[in-house]
Amino acid sequence: MEIIYWSDYACPFCYIGRNYLEAAIQKIKAKQSIDIAVIMKSFELDPEAPTVCETTTIDCFAQKYGLTREVAEDKVNGINLMGQAIGLDFKYDKAQFTNTFDAHRLTKWAQRKSYEIADVLAERLYADYFTESKPLADHEVLVAAAKAVGLPEREARTVLESEAYASEVREEEALAARYGIQAVPFFVVND
């Protein structure tokens, strides 16, 4: 079985959905022997997001959805509870809203090495954003994540200092647009 999903590191529902998917896969594998390949595709919720955090998640959420700050805070706290309900140390309210394009480029590089290591990197990047409140546009954060999962630090820096894998990210986003994907996570099972 092949599961392809479009996702963004700044999307709380992607992180939560990814963990639900993993739990479902483990249940299936406990009952039957089946090979399941899971492949993440790039999707930026906000390609115009800044590379430096300029506002709080609460204020960004309020502005994006036309909410009062109090209502936005309640909704974000509700999302925190959804993440925490499945065992994640989820702190969406503390996330540093920044651009995720370079995080996606780093993921494409990791996928060239191994989908398994790329999956571990993706989990690390989600945790960096939603648990550790790290800005994913910061190259030092991205290099540290790559190094933590066993990827070569120097190669990670080289990727981030170049335009490497930019076209791959844009191609996956263009494919999402052709499929009509407007929200993530979006899963495709066996085509």
Contacts in CASP RR format, 6 or more apart in sequence:
PFRMAT RR
TARGET T0000
AUTHOR 0000-0000-0000
METHOD contacts of the structure
MODEL  1
MEIIYWSDYACPFCYIGRNYLEAAIQKIKAKQSIDIAVIMKSFELDPEAP
TVCETTTIDCFAQKYGLTREVAEDKVNGINLMGQAIGLDFKYDKAQFTNT
FDAHRLTKWAQRKSYEIADVLAERLYADYFTESKPLADHEVLVAAAKAVG
LPEREARTVLESEAYASEVREEEALAARYGIQAVPFFVVND
1 34 0 8 1.000
1 35 0 8 1.000
1 36 0 8 1.000
1 37 0 8 1.000
1 189 0 8 1.000
1 190 0 8 1.000
2 36 0 8 1.000
2 37 0 8 1.000
2 39 0 8 1.000
2 189 0 8 1.000
2 190 0 8 1.000
2 191 0 8 1.000
3 21 0 8 1.000
3 36 0 8 1.000
3 37 0 8 1.000
3 38 0 8 1.000
3 39 0 8 1.000
3 187 0 8 1.000
3 188 0 8 1.000
3 189 0 8 1.000
4 39 0 8 1.000
4 41 0 8 1.000
4 187 0 8 1.000
4 188 0 8 1.000
5 18 0 8 1.000
5 21 0 8 1.000
5 38 0 8 1.000
5 39 0 8 1.000
5 40 0 8 1.000
5 41 0 8 1.000
5 184 0 8 1.000
5 185 0 8 1.000
5 186 0 8 1.000
5 187 0 8 1.000
5 188 0 8 1.000
6 40 0 8 1.000
6 41 0 8 1.000
6 42 0 8 1.000
6 43 0 8 1.000
6 172 0 8 1.000
6 176 0 8 1.000
6 181 0 8 1.000
6 184 0 8 1.000
6 185 0 8 1.000
6 186 0 8 1.000
7 14 0 8 1.000
7 18 0 8 1.000
7 40 0 8 1.000
7 41 0 8 1.000
7 42 0 8 1.000
7 43 0 8 1.000
7 122 0 8 1.000
7 184 0 8 1.000
7 185 0 8 1.000
7 186 0 8 1.000
8 14 0 8 1.000
8 42 0 8 1.000
8 43 0 8 1.000
8 44 0 8 1.000
8 45 0 8 1.000
8 100 0 8 1.000
8 104 0 8 1.000
8 184 0 8 1.000
9 15 0 8 1.000
9 100 0 8 1.000
9 103 0 8 1.000
9 104 0 8 1.000
9 122 0 8 1.000
9 125 0 8 1.000
9 126 0 8 1.000
9 129 0 8 1.000
9 136 0 8 1.000
10 45 0 8 1.000
10 46 0 8 1.000
10 49 0 8 1.000
10 95 0 8 1.000
10 97 0 8 1.000
10 98 0 8 1.000
10 100 0 8 1.000
10 129 0 8 1.000
10 136 0 8 1.000
11 45 0 8 1.000
11 184 0 8 1.000
11 185 0 8 1.000
12 79 0 8 1.000
12 82 0 8 1.000
12 83 0 8 1.000
12 90 0 8 1.000
12 92 0 8 1.000
12 130 0 8 1.000
13 79 0 8 1.000
13 184 0 8 1.000
13 185 0 8 1.000
14 126 0 8 1.000
14 184 0 8 1.000
14 185 0 8 1.000
15 83 0 8 1.000
15 88 0 8 1.000
15 90 0 8 1.000
15 126 0 8 1.000
15 129 0 8 1.000
15 130 0 8 1.000
16 79 0 8 1.000
16 82 0 8 1.000
16 83 0 8 1.000
16 86 0 8 1.000
16 88 0 8 1.000
16 90 0 8 1.000
17 185 0 8 1.000
18 122 0 8 1.000
18 123 0 8 1.000
18 126 0 8 1.000
18 185 0 8 1.000
19 83 0 8 1.000
19 86 0 8 1.000
19 87 0 8 1.000
19 88 0 8 1.000
20 86 0 8 1.000
21 38 0 8 1.000
21 187 0 8 1.000
23 86 0 8 1.000
25 36 0 8 1.000
25 38 0 8 1.000
28 34 0 8 1.000
28 36 0 8 1.000
29 36 0 8 1.000
37 115 0 8 1.000
38 115 0 8 1.000
38 119 0 8 1.000
39 111 0 8 1.000
39 115 0 8 1.000
40 107 0 8 1.000
40 111 0 8 1.000
40 118 0 8 1.000
40 119 0 8 1.000
40 122 0 8 1.000
41 172 0 8 1.000
41 175 0 8 1.000
41 176 0 8 1.000
42 104 0 8 1.000
42 107 0 8 1.000
42 108 0 8 1.000
42 168 0 8 1.000
42 169 0 8 1.000
42 172 0 8 1.000
42 173 0 8 1.000
43 172 0 8 1.000
43 173 0 8 1.000
43 176 0 8 1.000
43 181 0 8 1.000
43 184 0 8 1.000
43 186 0 8 1.000
44 99 0 8 1.000
44 100 0 8 1.000
44 101 0 8 1.000
44 104 0 8 1.000
44 173 0 8 1.000
45 100 0 8 1.000
45 184 0 8 1.000
46 99 0 8 1.000
47 99 0 8 1.000
47 101 0 8 1.000
47 173 0 8 1.000
49 97 0 8 1.000
49 98 0 8 1.000
49 99 0 8 1.000
49 100 0 8 1.000
49 137 0 8 1.000
50 97 0 8 1.000
50 98 0 8 1.000
50 99 0 8 1.000
50 137 0 8 1.000
51 98 0 8 1.000
51 99 0 8 1.000
51 137 0 8 1.000
52 98 0 8 1.000
52 135 0 8 1.000
52 137 0 8 1.000
53 96 0 8 1.000
53 97 0 8 1.000
53 98 0 8 1.000
53 135 0 8 1.000
54 97 0 8 1.000
55 63 0 8 1.000
55 97 0 8 1.000
56 93 0 8 1.000
56 97 0 8 1.000
57 76 0 8 1.000
57 92 0 8 1.000
57 93 0 8 1.000
57 94 0 8 1.000
57 95 0 8 1.000
57 96 0 8 1.000
57 97 0 8 1.000
58 69 0 8 1.000
58 72 0 8 1.000
58 73 0 8 1.000
58 76 0 8 1.000
58 93 0 8 1.000
59 69 0 8 1.000
59 72 0 8 1.000
60 97 0 8 1.000
61 67 0 8 1.000
61 72 0 8 1.000
61 75 0 8 1.000
61 76 0 8 1.000
62 68 0 8 1.000
62 69 0 8 1.000
62 71 0 8 1.000
62 72 0 8 1.000
65 72 0 8 1.000
65 75 0 8 1.000
67 75 0 8 1.000
73 93 0 8 1.000
76 92 0 8 1.000
76 93 0 8 1.000
77 93 0 8 1.000
79 90 0 8 1.000
79 92 0 8 1.000
80 90 0 8 1.000
80 91 0 8 1.000
80 92 0 8 1.000
80 93 0 8 1.000
82 90 0 8 1.000
83 90 0 8 1.000
84 90 0 8 1.000
88 130 0 8 1.000
88 131 0 8 1.000
89 127 0 8 1.000
89 131 0 8 1.000
90 130 0 8 1.000
90 131 0 8 1.000
91 130 0 8 1.000
91 131 0 8 1.000
91 133 0 8 1.000
92 130 0 8 1.000
94 133 0 8 1.000
95 129 0 8 1.000
95 130 0 8 1.000
95 133 0 8 1.000
96 129 0 8 1.000
96 133 0 8 1.000
96 134 0 8 1.000
96 135 0 8 1.000
98 135 0 8 1.000
98 136 0 8 1.000
98 137 0 8 1.000
98 138 0 8 1.000
99 136 0 8 1.000
99 137 0 8 1.000
100 136 0 8 1.000
100 137 0 8 1.000
101 137 0 8 1.000
101 166 0 8 1.000
101 169 0 8 1.000
102 136 0 8 1.000
102 137 0 8 1.000
102 139 0 8 1.000
102 142 0 8 1.000
102 160 0 8 1.000
103 125 0 8 1.000
103 136 0 8 1.000
103 137 0 8 1.000
103 142 0 8 1.000
104 165 0 8 1.000
104 169 0 8 1.000
105 159 0 8 1.000
105 160 0 8 1.000
105 164 0 8 1.000
105 165 0 8 1.000
105 166 0 8 1.000
105 168 0 8 1.000
105 169 0 8 1.000
106 121 0 8 1.000
106 125 0 8 1.000
106 142 0 8 1.000
106 145 0 8 1.000
106 146 0 8 1.000
106 156 0 8 1.000
106 159 0 8 1.000
106 160 0 8 1.000
106 165 0 8 1.000
107 118 0 8 1.000
107 121 0 8 1.000
107 122 0 8 1.000
107 125 0 8 1.000
108 165 0 8 1.000
108 168 0 8 1.000
108 169 0 8 1.000
109 155 0 8 1.000
109 156 0 8 1.000
109 159 0 8 1.000
109 164 0 8 1.000
109 165 0 8 1.000
110 117 0 8 1.000
110 118 0 8 1.000
110 121 0 8 1.000
110 146 0 8 1.000
110 149 0 8 1.000
110 151 0 8 1.000
111 118 0 8 1.000
113 151 0 8 1.000
117 149 0 8 1.000
117 150 0 8 1.000
117 151 0 8 1.000
120 149 0 8 1.000
121 145 0 8 1.000
121 146 0 8 1.000
121 149 0 8 1.000
121 151 0 8 1.000
124 145 0 8 1.000
124 148 0 8 1.000
124 149 0 8 1.000
125 136 0 8 1.000
125 142 0 8 1.000
125 145 0 8 1.000
128 134 0 8 1.000
128 136 0 8 1.000
128 141 0 8 1.000
128 145 0 8 1.000
129 136 0 8 1.000
134 141 0 8 1.000
135 141 0 8 1.000
136 142 0 8 1.000
139 157 0 8 1.000
139 160 0 8 1.000
139 161 0 8 1.000
142 156 0 8 1.000
142 160 0 8 1.000
143 153 0 8 1.000
143 156 0 8 1.000
143 157 0 8 1.000
143 160 0 8 1.000
146 152 0 8 1.000
146 153 0 8 1.000
146 156 0 8 1.000
147 153 0 8 1.000
147 156 0 8 1.000
158 164 0 8 1.000
159 165 0 8 1.000
176 186 0 8 1.000
179 186 0 8 1.000
179 188 0 8 1.000
END
